[in-house]
Amino acid sequence: MKRLRSTPIPGIRDSYTGVYFNLGFHVRHYNLALQYRVSSNFLQGTAVLSMDNYLPLRELTLDLVPQLRVSRVMAQGIGGLGIEVKKFSQAHGKLRIVFAATISVDQQFVLSITYSGKPTAVRTVWGTLGWEELENGSLVASQPNGAPSWFPCDDTPDEKAFYDITVTCDNPYTVVTNGALLGKRRHGSRTTWHYRSGHAMASYLATVMVGEFEQLTLAARPVPVVAYLPRGARHDFTRAFADQLRMLELFCKLFGPYPFQRYVVVITEDDLEIPLEAQELSIFGRNHVNGKWERLIAHELSHQWFGNSLGLAQWNDIWLNEGFACYAEWLWFEHTTGDFPARHHYNILRRLPQDLLLADPGPRLMFDDRVYKRGALTVHAIRCLLGDAAFFRMVRRYVAAGQHGVVEPMDLRLACELACREENIPIARFHALWKAWLYECALPPFPEARA
């Protein structure tokens, strides 16, 4: 397991989501066994969490919406450790579990939680997040804190874990989720689907997609690329996503090898306001196959490197995800047209309010388009300072070092400082750039390539 955050947790709750941290333990693996009824949007589940603790635990909390009522909690120690659950309760989006005796530090144990109810999206300042009932199926889009809408979890971005997800659903629906499909078994009018993630994943990136999909295999190399489409969408999808494999090839060249076992695109029957990211998956609405959203296809694909493999330690660093993903859009445009749109977006930013601090935009502005564009321009400023060869060498090194772990701005800063030393660029020049783009609200001058 790669490292989690390097900096201490700032306070007792997430300053962006407002969710209180669940302290004292790590969840290493989630085994989710779900039964879902599409017509009634009813979910029954048993979540088995494999855990270890870094603090003595007499009790612990997990995140779970109140609409999903827990009926049973059991605990089992590993290696002869005896653990008994004394009681459990739910309140304010938390499942609180009290043990009969304190669990001493550095123990391994398993919690089994049985629950049921109608999964309902979490209402937040960014809209509803998590499990969403569709006209004909369902989807999960949880960024940043919607995962408790469908399973009990430690819902914070730096706590990555492995997942087994098994979903039993009505026929003829198809279930798509993260990881490799290990098998499916039909029994009567229902089918059970079993997926397993090959790499640790943040809770907000876990998803379940349910719909009447047609499966379309697009490529076998460099990894299997698969699409799941609603009826009648194949022609429009094939035209709109014609360049997706070329994007994959370009990003593998620029960023390093694709980090997961496969890449999946799901097109929902419903229209969606924006595409949605999940680990190994991108989710688009039926409205996104009209041929007008090429940049978003590139954007969501690039998140497999920036955001999914290289996870965030905390949400104020959202620009590390979105800045690089937005820059990937520009790199694709540069690759296909020879033009680079950075100055165009800089001129737009210059006309907008200069009240955003990229290093810490705050919850209200964390998904503001200025975070995306200013983040991308910060990446471009680094490219201009280093030069193309050194810049892309630095990016590949940064990506490889943080793969399947979490990153913080200091990881990118250290990678840039190393590149500066290799190129004999004064570190002070980089530090001035870094301070101006991240820690000052005023928009710096447009970055120009060094002579």
C-alpha positions as CSV (number, residue, x, y, z in Angstrom):
1,M,0.0,0.0,0.0
2,K,1.4,3.4,-1.0
3,R,1.5,6.2,1.6
4,L,-1.5,8.2,2.6
5,R,-1.3,11.9,3.4
6,S,2.1,13.2,4.6
7,T,0.6,16.2,6.4
8,P,-1.3,16.0,9.7
9,I,-5.1,15.9,9.4
10,P,-6.2,19.6,9.8
11,G,-8.7,19.5,12.6
12,I,-11.5,17.0,13.2
13,R,-13.5,17.4,10.1
14,D,-13.0,18.0,6.4
15,S,-13.0,21.8,5.9
16,Y,-14.5,21.3,2.4
17,T,-17.2,18.7,2.8
18,G,-17.9,19.4,6.5
19,V,-17.8,15.7,7.2
20,Y,-16.2,14.7,10.5
21,F,-13.2,12.4,10.1
22,N,-13.4,8.8,11.1
23,L,-10.1,8.5,13.1
24,G,-8.1,5.6,14.5
25,F,-8.2,3.1,11.7
26,H,-7.7,2.3,8.0
27,V,-10.0,0.2,5.9
28,R,-7.9,-1.9,3.6
29,H,-10.6,-3.8,1.7
30,Y,-14.3,-3.5,1.1
31,N,-16.3,-6.6,0.1
32,L,-19.7,-5.3,-0.9
33,A,-22.5,-7.8,-1.6
34,L,-25.6,-5.9,-2.9
35,Q,-29.1,-6.9,-3.9
36,Y,-30.8,-4.2,-6.0
37,R,-34.3,-4.0,-7.3
38,V,-34.6,-1.5,-10.1
39,S,-38.4,-1.0,-10.2
40,S,-38.5,0.0,-6.5
41,N,-35.0,1.4,-6.1
42,F,-34.4,-0.8,-3.1
43,L,-31.0,-1.9,-2.0
44,Q,-30.0,-4.6,0.5
45,G,-26.3,-5.0,1.3
46,T,-23.7,-6.6,3.4
47,A,-20.4,-4.7,3.6
48,V,-17.4,-6.6,5.0
49,L,-14.6,-4.2,5.9
50,S,-11.1,-5.5,6.5
51,M,-9.4,-3.0,8.8
52,D,-6.4,-2.2,11.1
53,N,-6.1,0.5,13.7
54,Y,-3.4,3.0,14.6
55,L,-5.1,4.1,17.8
56,P,-6.7,2.2,20.6
57,L,-10.4,1.8,19.7
58,R,-13.3,1.5,22.1
59,E,-15.6,2.8,19.3
60,L,-15.4,4.0,15.7
61,T,-17.5,5.7,13.2
62,L,-18.2,5.2,9.5
63,D,-20.1,7.3,7.0
64,L,-23.6,6.1,5.9
65,V,-26.8,8.0,5.0
66,P,-29.7,7.6,7.3
67,Q,-32.0,6.2,4.5
68,L,-29.9,3.0,4.7
69,R,-30.8,1.4,8.0
70,V,-28.3,-1.0,9.6
71,S,-29.8,-4.1,11.0
72,R,-26.7,-6.0,12.1
73,V,-23.0,-5.4,12.9
74,M,-20.6,-8.2,13.6
75,A,-16.8,-8.1,14.3
76,Q,-14.1,-10.7,14.0
77,G,-10.5,-10.4,15.0
78,I,-7.6,-11.8,12.9
79,G,-5.1,-14.2,14.5
80,G,-7.2,-15.1,17.5
81,L,-8.1,-11.6,18.5
82,G,-11.5,-11.6,20.2
83,I,-13.8,-8.6,19.3
84,E,-17.4,-8.1,20.4
85,V,-19.7,-5.4,19.2
86,K,-21.6,-4.0,22.2
87,K,-23.9,-1.7,20.3
88,F,-24.3,0.4,17.2
89,S,-26.4,3.5,16.3
90,Q,-27.0,5.9,13.4
91,A,-27.2,9.6,13.5
92,H,-26.2,12.6,11.4
93,G,-24.8,10.5,8.5
94,K,-22.6,8.4,10.8
95,L,-22.8,4.8,11.8
96,R,-21.3,4.6,15.4
97,I,-20.0,1.2,16.5
98,V,-19.1,0.6,20.2
99,F,-17.0,-2.5,21.2
100,A,-17.3,-4.5,24.4
101,A,-13.6,-3.9,25.1
102,T,-10.9,-1.6,23.7
103,I,-9.1,-2.9,20.6
104,S,-5.4,-2.3,21.2
105,V,-3.2,-0.6,18.6
106,D,-2.1,-2.4,15.4
107,Q,-4.7,-5.1,15.3
108,Q,-6.4,-6.5,12.2
109,F,-10.1,-7.1,12.3
110,V,-13.2,-7.4,10.1
111,L,-16.5,-5.7,10.4
112,S,-19.6,-7.1,8.7
113,I,-22.5,-4.6,8.3
114,T,-25.9,-5.5,7.0
115,Y,-28.2,-2.7,5.8
116,S,-31.1,-1.9,3.5
117,G,-33.2,0.9,2.2
118,K,-33.9,3.2,-0.7
119,P,-30.5,4.7,-1.7
120,T,-30.8,8.4,-1.9
121,A,-28.2,10.9,-3.2
122,V,-26.5,13.2,-0.6
123,R,-27.6,16.8,-0.8
124,T,-24.6,19.1,-0.8
125,V,-23.6,22.6,-1.9
126,W,-22.5,21.1,-5.2
127,G,-25.9,19.4,-5.9
128,T,-26.9,15.8,-5.2
129,L,-24.1,13.3,-5.0
130,G,-23.9,9.5,-4.9
131,W,-26.6,7.0,-5.9
132,E,-29.0,8.4,-8.4
133,E,-32.1,6.6,-9.7
134,L,-32.5,7.0,-13.4
135,E,-35.5,6.5,-15.7
136,N,-34.3,2.9,-16.4
137,G,-31.6,2.0,-14.0
138,S,-29.2,3.9,-11.7
139,L,-25.8,5.5,-11.5
140,V,-23.3,6.5,-8.8
141,A,-21.3,9.7,-9.0
142,S,-19.9,10.6,-5.6
143,Q,-17.3,13.3,-5.9
144,P,-16.5,14.6,-3.3
145,N,-18.6,12.9,-0.6
146,G,-21.4,10.9,-2.0
147,A,-20.1,7.3,-1.4
148,P,-22.1,6.9,1.9
149,S,-25.3,7.0,-0.2
150,W,-24.8,3.3,-1.0
151,F,-22.3,1.7,1.4
152,P,-20.8,2.3,4.9
153,C,-17.3,3.7,4.4
154,D,-14.5,6.0,5.5
155,D,-15.3,8.7,2.9
156,T,-12.2,10.8,2.7
157,P,-10.0,11.0,-0.5
158,D,-6.7,9.9,1.0
159,E,-8.0,6.6,2.4
160,K,-7.7,4.3,-0.5
161,A,-8.7,0.6,-0.3
162,F,-9.3,-2.4,-2.5
163,Y,-12.8,-3.5,-3.5
164,D,-14.8,-6.6,-4.3
165,I,-18.3,-5.5,-5.5
166,T,-21.0,-8.1,-6.1
167,V,-24.4,-6.9,-7.3
168,T,-27.4,-9.0,-7.9
169,C,-29.9,-7.3,-10.2
170,D,-33.0,-7.9,-12.3
171,N,-32.7,-9.2,-15.8
172,P,-32.2,-7.8,-18.5
173,Y,-30.2,-5.1,-16.7
174,T,-26.4,-5.1,-16.9
175,V,-24.3,-4.0,-13.9
176,V,-21.0,-2.2,-14.5
177,T,-18.7,-1.2,-11.7
178,N,-14.9,-0.7,-11.0
179,G,-12.4,-3.4,-11.6
180,A,-12.3,-6.7,-13.6
181,L,-15.4,-8.7,-14.1
182,L,-14.6,-12.0,-12.4
183,G,-17.9,-13.6,-13.4
184,K,-21.6,-13.4,-13.6
185,R,-24.2,-16.0,-12.7
186,R,-27.8,-16.0,-13.8
187,H,-30.4,-17.5,-11.4
188,G,-34.0,-17.2,-12.4
189,S,-35.0,-13.6,-13.2
190,R,-31.8,-12.1,-11.7
191,T,-28.1,-12.1,-12.4
192,T,-25.2,-11.7,-10.0
193,W,-22.2,-9.7,-11.2
194,H,-18.8,-9.9,-9.4
195,Y,-16.1,-7.3,-10.0
196,R,-12.7,-6.8,-8.2
197,S,-10.4,-3.8,-8.3
198,G,-6.8,-4.5,-9.0
199,H,-5.6,-1.3,-7.4
200,A,-6.6,0.7,-4.3
201,M,-9.3,3.3,-4.8
202,A,-10.8,6.3,-3.0
203,S,-14.4,5.8,-1.9
204,Y,-15.7,8.7,-4.1
205,L,-14.4,6.9,-7.2
206,A,-16.4,3.6,-6.5
207,T,-19.4,3.3,-8.7
208,V,-22.3,1.1,-9.8
209,M,-24.0,1.6,-13.1
210,V,-27.2,-0.3,-13.8
211,G,-28.9,-0.2,-17.2
212,E,-30.0,-2.0,-20.3
213,F,-26.6,-1.8,-22.0
214,E,-25.1,-3.2,-25.1
215,Q,-21.4,-4.1,-24.7
216,L,-19.0,-2.9,-27.4
217,T,-15.3,-3.9,-27.4
218,L,-13.2,-1.1,-28.9
219,A,-9.6,-2.3,-28.4
220,A,-7.4,-4.9,-26.7
221,R,-4.2,-2.8,-26.5
222,P,-2.6,-1.1,-24.7
223,V,-5.4,-2.3,-22.4
224,P,-8.9,-3.5,-23.1
225,V,-11.2,-0.6,-23.9
226,V,-14.9,-1.3,-23.6
227,A,-18.1,0.7,-24.0
228,Y,-21.6,0.1,-22.5
229,L,-24.3,1.7,-24.6
230,P,-28.0,2.1,-24.4
231,R,-30.1,0.7,-27.3
232,G,-29.7,2.7,-30.5
233,A,-26.6,4.6,-29.5
234,R,-23.9,2.6,-31.3
235,H,-23.8,4.8,-34.5
236,D,-23.6,8.1,-32.7
237,F,-21.1,6.8,-30.1
238,T,-18.8,5.3,-32.8
239,R,-18.7,8.7,-34.5
240,A,-18.4,10.9,-31.4
241,F,-15.7,8.7,-29.7
242,A,-13.8,7.9,-32.9
243,D,-10.6,9.5,-31.6
244,Q,-10.6,8.0,-28.1
245,L,-8.0,5.3,-28.8
246,R,-5.7,7.9,-30.3
247,M,-6.1,10.0,-27.1
248,L,-5.2,6.9,-25.1
249,E,-2.1,6.4,-27.2
250,L,-1.1,10.1,-26.8
251,F,-1.6,10.2,-23.1
252,C,0.4,6.9,-22.6
253,K,3.3,8.6,-24.5
254,L,3.1,11.9,-22.6
255,F,2.2,10.7,-19.0
256,G,3.4,7.1,-18.9
257,P,1.6,3.7,-19.2
258,Y,-2.1,3.6,-18.6
259,P,-2.4,2.8,-14.9
260,F,-5.3,0.3,-14.7
261,Q,-6.4,-3.0,-16.0
262,R,-9.0,-1.6,-18.5
263,Y,-10.8,1.5,-19.6
264,V,-14.6,1.6,-19.7
265,V,-17.0,4.2,-21.1
266,V,-20.6,4.0,-20.0
267,I,-23.3,6.0,-21.9
268,T,-26.5,6.4,-19.8
269,E,-29.9,6.5,-21.4
270,D,-30.6,9.8,-19.5
271,D,-29.0,13.1,-20.4
272,L,-26.3,14.2,-17.9
273,E,-25.2,17.8,-17.3
274,I,-21.6,16.8,-17.2
275,P,-19.6,13.6,-17.7
276,L,-18.5,11.8,-14.5
277,E,-15.3,10.1,-13.5
278,A,-14.8,6.9,-11.7
279,Q,-11.7,4.6,-11.4
280,E,-11.3,2.8,-14.7
281,L,-14.6,4.3,-15.9
282,S,-16.0,7.4,-17.5
283,I,-19.7,8.0,-17.5
284,F,-21.4,10.2,-20.2
285,G,-25.0,11.0,-20.8
286,R,-26.9,10.2,-24.0
287,N,-26.5,13.9,-24.9
288,H,-22.7,13.6,-25.0
289,V,-22.7,11.4,-28.2
290,N,-23.6,14.2,-30.5
291,G,-20.0,14.9,-31.6
292,K,-19.6,18.2,-29.7
293,W,-17.7,17.0,-26.6
294,E,-14.3,15.8,-27.8
295,R,-12.5,17.8,-25.2
296,L,-14.5,16.2,-22.4
297,I,-13.7,12.7,-23.7
298,A,-10.0,13.7,-23.4
299,H,-10.6,15.3,-20.0
300,E,-12.3,12.2,-18.4
301,L,-9.7,9.8,-19.9
302,S,-6.8,11.8,-18.5
303,H,-8.4,11.5,-15.0
304,Q,-7.3,7.9,-14.9
305,W,-3.8,9.3,-14.4
306,F,-4.6,12.5,-12.6
307,G,-7.1,11.9,-9.8
308,N,-7.7,8.2,-10.0
309,S,-4.1,6.7,-9.9
310,L,-2.7,9.9,-8.4
311,G,-5.3,10.5,-5.7
312,L,-5.7,13.6,-3.6
313,A,-4.7,13.9,0.0
314,Q,-7.3,16.6,0.7
315,W,-9.8,18.5,-1.4
316,N,-8.1,21.9,-1.3
317,D,-5.6,20.4,-3.8
318,I,-8.4,19.7,-6.4
319,W,-6.3,21.7,-9.0
320,L,-3.9,18.8,-9.2
321,N,-6.7,16.7,-10.6
322,E,-8.5,19.3,-12.7
323,G,-5.6,21.4,-13.8
324,F,-3.8,18.4,-15.4
325,A,-7.1,17.0,-16.8
326,C,-7.8,20.4,-18.4
327,Y,-4.3,20.6,-19.7
328,A,-4.7,17.2,-21.3
329,E,-7.6,18.7,-23.3
330,W,-5.2,21.3,-24.6
331,L,-2.5,18.8,-25.3
332,W,-5.0,16.8,-27.4
333,F,-6.0,20.0,-29.3
334,E,-2.4,20.8,-29.9
335,H,-1.7,17.3,-31.1
336,T,-4.6,17.3,-33.6
337,T,-4.6,20.9,-34.8
338,G,-1.1,22.3,-34.2
339,D,-2.7,25.1,-32.2
340,F,-2.5,25.5,-28.4
341,P,-5.5,27.2,-26.7
342,A,-3.8,28.4,-23.5
343,R,-3.8,32.1,-24.4
344,H,-7.4,32.0,-25.4
345,H,-8.3,30.7,-21.9
346,Y,-5.9,33.1,-20.2
347,N,-7.7,36.1,-21.9
348,I,-11.0,34.7,-20.5
349,L,-9.6,34.4,-17.0
350,R,-8.3,37.9,-17.2
351,R,-11.8,39.3,-17.6
352,L,-13.2,37.3,-14.6
353,P,-12.9,38.2,-10.9
354,Q,-9.5,37.8,-9.4
355,D,-10.6,36.3,-6.0
356,L,-9.6,32.7,-6.3
357,L,-6.7,31.2,-4.5
358,L,-5.7,28.1,-6.5
359,A,-3.9,26.4,-3.6
360,D,-7.1,26.7,-1.4
361,P,-10.1,27.8,-3.4
362,G,-12.6,26.9,-0.7
363,P,-15.6,24.6,-1.0
364,R,-17.8,27.1,-2.8
365,L,-15.3,27.5,-5.6
366,M,-13.6,24.0,-5.7
367,F,-15.4,23.1,-9.0
368,D,-15.3,26.6,-10.4
369,D,-14.1,26.7,-14.0
370,R,-11.3,29.1,-12.9
371,V,-9.8,26.3,-10.8
372,Y,-9.6,24.1,-14.0
373,K,-8.3,26.8,-16.3
374,R,-5.9,28.4,-13.8
375,G,-4.7,25.0,-12.8
376,A,-4.0,24.2,-16.5
377,L,-2.2,27.5,-16.9
378,T,0.0,26.7,-13.9
379,V,1.0,23.4,-15.6
380,H,1.7,25.4,-18.8
381,A,3.8,27.9,-16.9
382,I,5.9,25.0,-15.6
383,R,6.2,23.6,-19.1
384,C,7.3,27.0,-20.4
385,L,10.0,27.3,-17.7
386,L,11.4,23.7,-18.2
387,G,11.0,23.3,-21.9
388,D,9.1,20.5,-23.6
389,A,11.6,17.6,-23.2
390,A,12.3,18.3,-19.5
391,F,8.7,19.0,-18.7
392,F,7.3,15.8,-20.1
393,R,10.1,13.9,-18.5
394,M,9.2,15.5,-15.2
395,V,5.5,14.6,-15.6
396,R,6.2,11.0,-16.3
397,R,8.5,10.8,-13.3
398,Y,5.9,12.5,-11.1
399,V,3.2,10.1,-12.3
400,A,5.3,7.0,-11.8
401,A,6.3,8.1,-8.3
402,G,2.7,8.7,-7.1
403,Q,1.0,5.9,-9.0
404,H,-1.8,4.2,-7.0
405,G,-1.1,6.4,-4.0
406,V,-1.9,10.0,-3.1
407,V,-0.1,13.2,-4.1
408,E,0.1,16.7,-2.6
409,P,1.4,19.9,-4.2
410,M,4.8,19.2,-2.6
411,D,5.2,16.1,-4.7
412,L,4.8,18.1,-7.9
413,R,7.0,20.9,-6.5
414,L,9.8,18.5,-5.7
415,A,9.6,16.9,-9.1
416,C,9.8,20.4,-10.7
417,E,12.8,21.4,-8.5
418,L,14.6,18.2,-9.5
419,A,14.0,19.1,-13.2
420,C,15.2,22.6,-12.6
421,R,18.5,21.3,-11.2
422,E,18.9,18.9,-14.1
423,E,18.3,21.8,-16.6
424,N,20.4,24.3,-14.7
425,I,17.4,26.6,-14.1
426,P,17.6,28.7,-11.0
427,I,15.3,27.3,-8.4
428,A,14.2,30.8,-7.4
429,R,12.6,31.2,-10.8
430,F,10.5,28.2,-10.2
431,H,9.6,29.2,-6.7
432,A,8.4,32.6,-7.9
433,L,6.2,31.0,-10.5
434,W,4.8,28.5,-8.0
435,K,4.0,31.3,-5.5
436,A,2.4,33.6,-8.1
437,W,0.1,31.0,-9.6
438,L,-0.9,29.1,-6.4
439,Y,-0.7,31.5,-3.5
440,E,-1.7,34.8,-5.0
441,C,-5.2,35.7,-6.3
442,A,-4.0,38.2,-9.0
443,L,-3.5,36.5,-12.4
444,P,0.2,36.4,-13.3
445,P,1.4,37.4,-16.8
446,F,0.8,34.9,-19.5
447,P,3.6,32.3,-19.4
448,E,6.1,32.4,-22.2
449,A,8.6,29.8,-23.2
450,R,12.1,30.5,-21.8
451,A,14.7,31.6,-24.3
